């Protein structure tokens, strides 16, 4: 639950920052007069996907985990391009999709390391 909340928090604030800087926009979103970001992604899809990622990542070997993280970065970048095609997402013309790949790789590494840290903390805490 903590990881899901953390991923939602990080995703929401990064979207707010990048939309505010004009790096990208969400032309199709719920309540566009109120929200400048697609909160369906940051509040629902990203946390659920983060939990799914942790379930899978905890069951595979370290090398496979890091290959999976790199592949997720690439696949999500491709999904962003597909979203642009459908008009759900717009990047600034000078946006390089390598930024997305690197950003998601860093995001999933942070999520994984935080998960490991929490697991160690919970195992050593005495309630």
N, C-alpha and C positions, 0 to 999 in steps of 0.2 A: 504494500500500500504506500509506504514511504517513497519508494522508487517511482511509482506511478505519479504521485503528487509532485515529486521533484522534476520528473520529465515534463510534466504539464507546465510547471512554473518556468522552467528554463525555456521550453518551446514558446510559451506565450510571450515572455519578455524579449527573447531574440526576435520573434516576429514583430513585436511592437517597435523595437529598435530599428530593424531593417526596413520596415514599412515607413517609419518616421524619417529615415534617411533617404527614402525614395529608391532603395535598391530593388524592391519588388512590391507588388500589390496583389490584392485578391479582389478582382472585379465581381466575382460571384461569391457572395457570402450571406449568411443570415444577418438580418438587421443592419444593413450597410449604413444607415443613418446614425447608428450608435457605435458600431465596432468597425475599426479599420483593418482588422485581421480576421482570418477564418478560425473562429474559436472552436468550431466543431473538430478541426484537426488537432488543435493544441490541448483541448480539454477531454477529448474522447479517443480519437484515433492514436495519437502519440503515446498516451499512457498505456492503452491496451497493447499496442505494439511493443512497448518497452517491457511489459510483463511477459509477453510471448517470447521476446528476445531472451530474457533472463531464464525462462524455463528451458529453452533450447540450449542456450549457452552453458548452462550449468550441467548439461548432460553430455557434452562433447569434450574432446581433448583440447588442450590449449592452442595447438597449432591450427586445428580446424576452427576454433573459436575466432582466432584473429583473421583467418581467411574469410569466415562468415561476416565478420565486421567490415572488412574491405568490400566484399561483395554487396553487402547492404548499402554501403555508401554509393556504390556504382548504380545499383538498382534504383535507389531512391532518387538519384539524379536523373535517371531515365524517366521515372514516374513524374518528376517535375516537368520535364520536357513534354511529356504526354499531356499533363495538366495545362500547360501553356497552349498546346494545340486546341484543347477544348475550351479555352478561355477562362479557366478556373484560377489561373495563376499567371502573372506577368512579371518578368524580370526586366530590369534596366538593360538597355542594349549592350552596355559594356560588361554585363555580368558574365563571369566565366563559370561554367558548371563544375569546374574543378573545385571552386569554393564550396559548393554543396557537398561534393564527395568528401572533401577534407573535413568539413563541418560535421557531417553525420558520422564519419569515422571517429572523430574526437568525441562527439556526443555519446556514441555507444561504448567507447572505451571508458569514459567517465562514469557512465551508468554501471558498467560491469565492475569497475574498481570500487565504486561506492557500495554496490551490492556486496562485494567481498568484505569490505570494511565493516559493514553492518552485520554480516554473518559472523565475523570474528568477535565483534562487540557483544552480540547477543549470546554467543556461546560462553563467553567469559563472565558475563554479568550474573550476579546472584540476586534473584528477586526476593 
